[in-house]
């Protein structure tokens, strides 16, 4: 079999160059002969679960550092539930206990209010069950009742705290900030899930603090 170039990342081996079908088959057979079972992916075809694991634990920048992949982290082809599930896991890992802030100019702009509110809730629970305040900072007006749906969905899921909605044109990016010290950067608005690429990464502490301060200065 031809020589195969591998890159050892510390917890997995990544093929430096894609294998053709014959090479892939030969490598799997050679490993099987030695009692080894492996999932093999090129750097351009990483398993979705591996990307999700790395993003959840270390942020999307770690994916870029390891694999130099900057596309299709969460593509328009992916079920929106997978996106909100990833956000839910990342937010839960931040372990908020006081306040969650969602900054999304289009948070309350949607043709289907129930669907939009459900997506936001899917992303923010179960972390929201541990806090007493949820603030939603938006720009575009709520014309379809997303805010009311959001309060209803949160209450149905056991949230008994305050949900405050604030309209401002100050922000153009999207974040979820936990307790003013940690957070997540969202690459697209919630109403864009399922229709555009959606990148996510953890915020640096200083950035999270800056966003939280800007929000509280509005109130």
Buried (B, 14 or more C-beta within 10 A) or exposed (E): EEEBEEEEEEEBEBBEEEBEEEBBEBBBEEEEEEEEEEEBBBBEEBEEEBBBEBBBEBBBEBBBEBBEBEEBBBEBEBEBBBBBBBBBBBBBBBEBEEBBBBBBBBBBBBEEBBBBBBBBBBBBBEBBBBBEEBBBBBBBEBEBBBBBBBBBBBEEBEBEBEBEBBBEEEBEEBBBBBBBBBBBBBBBBBBBBBEEBBBBBBBEEEBBBBBBEBBEEEE
